[in-house]
Amino acid sequence: MPTNENPLTSGIKVVTSTVGNTAAGLTNTVGGIVGATGRGLGETIEGATGNAGKGVARGVADVGNGVEDAGRDVAGAVKRAGEGR
């Protein structure tokens, strides 16, 4: 079935989609690593200090989770942009 799309436009969409998907994947990976690291550090701090360090431990874990969530949101937006949506 013939398409009315300019070959140059079609090529640009493929490149943009590929770059967007790659950037989204990397952002998701980094966000996941930071989130997991934050949770791990939080557990370590809480385990080492008990109730005395519980607030700090939860704060560290929450920051890691926040970065992970933000990375997921950015990755989704980048992926949608790369797909032209």
Backbone as JSON, one array per atom type, in Angstrom:
{
  "sequence": "MPTNENPLTSGIKVVTSTVGNTAAGLTNTVGGIVGATGRGLGETIEGATGNAGKGVARGVADVGNGVEDAGRDVAGAVKRAGEGR",
  "N": [[0.85, -1.17, 0.0], [0.75, 2.12, -0.98], [2.27, 5.01, 0.47], [1.74, 8.39, 1.51], [3.75, 9.73, 2.66], [6.7, 11.58, 2.88], [9.88, 10.31, 1.99], [12.13, 11.28, 3.38], [11.0, 12.38, 5.7], [9.93, 10.07, 6.8], [12.31, 8.63, 7.32], [13.49, 10.32, 9.22], [11.65, 10.05, 11.29], [12.08, 7.38, 12.01], [14.73, 7.47, 12.98], [14.41, 9.34, 15.06], [12.6, 7.96, 16.67], [14.15, 5.72, 17.37], [16.29, 6.92, 18.76], [14.82, 8.14, 20.8], [13.67, 5.89, 22.09], [16.0, 4.62, 22.96], [17.12, 6.55, 24.69], [15.03, 6.64, 26.55], [15.13, 4.04, 27.59], [17.68, 4.05, 28.78], [17.33, 6.07, 30.68], [15.36, 4.92, 32.28], [16.84, 2.75, 33.25], [18.93, 4.0, 34.73], [17.36, 5.39, 36.61], [16.2, 3.21, 37.94], [18.45, 2.0, 39.05], [19.37, 4.02, 40.79], [17.14, 4.18, 42.48], [17.07, 1.58, 43.61], [19.55, 1.58, 44.88], [19.2, 3.65, 46.74], [17.18, 2.53, 48.35], [18.56, 0.31, 49.33], [20.7, 1.52, 50.72], [19.2, 2.88, 52.62], [18.08, 0.73, 54.07], [20.44, -0.36, 55.06], [21.43, 1.71, 56.69], [19.35, 1.88, 58.56], [19.47, -0.69, 59.63], [21.98, -0.64, 60.82], [21.81, 1.41, 62.68], [19.43, 1.21, 64.0], [16.46, 2.31, 65.65], [17.34, 4.9, 66.07], [18.43, 5.89, 63.7], [16.36, 5.69, 61.97], [14.69, 7.66, 60.76], [16.45, 9.06, 59.05], [17.24, 6.94, 57.45], [14.82, 6.25, 56.19], [14.41, 8.62, 54.83], [16.57, 8.62, 52.99], [15.88, 6.36, 51.49], [13.42, 7.24, 50.47], [14.22, 9.4, 48.85], [15.69, 8.03, 46.91], [13.6, 6.48, 45.82], [12.02, 8.55, 44.82], [13.67, 9.63, 42.8], [13.77, 7.42, 41.14], [11.04, 7.2, 40.37], [10.71, 9.67, 39.05], [12.54, 9.32, 36.96], [11.28, 7.24, 35.58], [8.96, 8.57, 34.73], [10.05, 10.59, 33.07], [11.33, 8.97, 31.19], [9.12, 7.71, 30.0], [7.87, 9.94, 28.82], [9.86, 10.76, 27.01], [9.97, 8.52, 25.36], [7.37, 8.52, 24.27], [7.5, 10.96, 22.9], [9.47, 10.37, 21.03], [8.07, 8.58, 19.52], [6.37, 10.2, 18.29], [4.07, 10.99, 19.61]],
  "CA": [[0.0, 0.0, 0.0], [1.59, 3.31, -1.05], [2.09, 6.01, 1.52], [1.95, 9.77, 1.05], [4.78, 10.31, 3.5], [7.98, 11.87, 2.27], [10.89, 9.37, 2.5], [12.98, 11.96, 4.36], [10.22, 12.44, 6.94], [9.88, 8.7, 7.31], [13.63, 8.33, 7.87], [13.67, 11.12, 10.44], [10.83, 9.44, 12.33], [12.74, 6.16, 12.46], [15.88, 7.87, 13.8], [13.89, 9.96, 16.28], [12.03, 6.89, 17.49], [15.26, 4.91, 17.89], [16.99, 7.73, 19.77], [13.9, 8.29, 21.93], [13.57, 4.63, 22.81], [17.28, 4.38, 23.62], [17.2, 7.48, 25.82], [14.06, 6.2, 27.54], [15.66, 2.84, 28.24], [18.8, 4.44, 29.66], [16.77, 6.82, 31.81], [14.72, 3.92, 33.15], [17.89, 1.97, 33.9], [19.58, 4.84, 35.74], [16.39, 5.61, 37.68], [16.08, 1.96, 38.7], [19.69, 1.81, 39.83], [19.36, 4.99, 41.89], [16.09, 3.78, 43.41], [17.51, 0.39, 44.35], [20.67, 1.99, 45.73], [18.63, 4.4, 47.85], [16.51, 1.6, 49.26], [19.59, -0.5, 49.97], [21.39, 2.37, 51.71], [18.25, 3.11, 53.71], [18.02, -0.49, 54.89], [21.73, -0.5, 55.74], [21.48, 2.71, 57.76], [18.4, 1.49, 59.61], [19.99, -1.89, 60.28], [23.16, -0.32, 61.62], [21.55, 2.38, 63.74], [18.16, 0.93, 64.67], [15.48, 3.4, 65.66], [18.01, 6.2, 66.06], [18.66, 6.34, 62.33], [15.21, 5.31, 61.14], [14.24, 8.81, 59.96], [17.43, 9.29, 57.99], [17.16, 5.79, 56.55], [13.61, 6.39, 55.38], [14.64, 9.76, 53.93], [17.44, 8.17, 51.91], [15.08, 5.47, 50.65], [12.42, 8.05, 49.77], [14.9, 10.14, 47.78], [15.96, 7.05, 45.85], [12.33, 6.17, 45.17], [11.61, 9.74, 44.06], [14.48, 9.69, 41.58], [13.31, 6.32, 40.28], [9.74, 7.57, 39.81], [10.92, 10.75, 38.09], [13.17, 8.72, 35.79], [10.25, 6.49, 34.85], [8.09, 9.55, 34.08], [10.81, 11.2, 31.98], [11.53, 7.95, 30.16], [7.86, 7.56, 29.28], [7.66, 11.12, 27.99], [10.83, 10.72, 25.92], [9.56, 7.46, 24.45], [6.2, 9.01, 23.53], [7.96, 12.0, 21.98], [10.17, 9.69, 19.94], [7.06, 7.92, 18.7], [5.53, 11.25, 17.68], [2.79, 11.14, 20.31]],
  "C": [[0.9, 1.24, 0.0], [1.25, 4.28, 0.07], [2.37, 7.39, 0.96], [3.07, 10.45, 1.8], [6.08, 10.46, 2.72], [9.03, 10.89, 2.83], [11.81, 10.01, 3.55], [12.27, 12.04, 5.72], [10.15, 11.07, 7.59], [11.2, 8.3, 7.96], [13.9, 9.06, 9.17], [12.86, 10.52, 11.59], [11.48, 8.17, 12.88], [13.91, 6.5, 13.39], [15.41, 8.46, 15.12], [13.32, 8.91, 17.23], [13.13, 6.06, 18.14], [16.0, 5.66, 19.0], [16.11, 7.88, 21.01], [13.79, 7.02, 22.76], [14.86, 4.31, 23.56], [17.43, 5.27, 24.85], [16.23, 7.07, 26.93], [14.56, 4.98, 28.3], [16.78, 3.17, 29.2], [18.3, 5.19, 30.88], [16.1, 5.88, 32.8], [15.77, 3.13, 33.92], [18.55, 2.77, 35.02], [18.63, 5.09, 36.91], [16.23, 4.38, 38.56], [17.28, 1.71, 39.58], [19.72, 2.76, 41.03], [18.31, 4.61, 42.93], [16.51, 2.59, 44.26], [18.65, 0.73, 45.31], [20.15, 2.74, 46.95], [17.94, 3.5, 48.86], [17.53, 0.75, 50.01], [20.34, 0.28, 51.04], [20.48, 2.63, 52.91], [18.16, 1.91, 54.64], [19.31, -0.67, 55.69], [21.82, 0.47, 56.92], [20.56, 2.31, 58.9], [18.89, 0.26, 60.35], [21.15, -1.6, 61.21], [22.84, 0.57, 62.82], [20.26, 2.11, 64.52], [17.22, 2.11, 64.59], [16.12, 4.78, 65.6], [18.18, 6.75, 64.65], [17.49, 6.07, 61.4], [14.74, 6.45, 60.24], [15.16, 9.09, 58.79], [17.36, 8.17, 56.97], [15.96, 5.89, 55.63], [13.76, 7.55, 54.4], [15.5, 9.38, 52.74], [16.66, 7.28, 50.94], [14.04, 6.26, 49.84], [13.02, 8.86, 48.64], [15.19, 9.2, 46.61], [14.7, 6.69, 45.09], [11.83, 7.34, 44.33], [12.37, 9.87, 42.75], [14.03, 8.6, 40.6], [11.98, 6.66, 39.61], [9.88, 8.66, 38.76], [11.57, 10.21, 36.81], [12.18, 7.96, 34.93], [9.33, 7.45, 34.09], [8.79, 10.2, 32.88], [11.0, 10.2, 30.85], [10.26, 7.74, 29.33], [7.6, 8.72, 28.35], [8.6, 11.13, 26.79], [10.43, 9.66, 24.89], [8.36, 7.9, 23.62], [6.59, 10.08, 22.53], [8.67, 11.38, 20.78], [9.23, 8.98, 19.0], [6.13, 8.92, 18.03], [4.18, 11.41, 18.34], [2.86, 12.24, 21.33]]
}
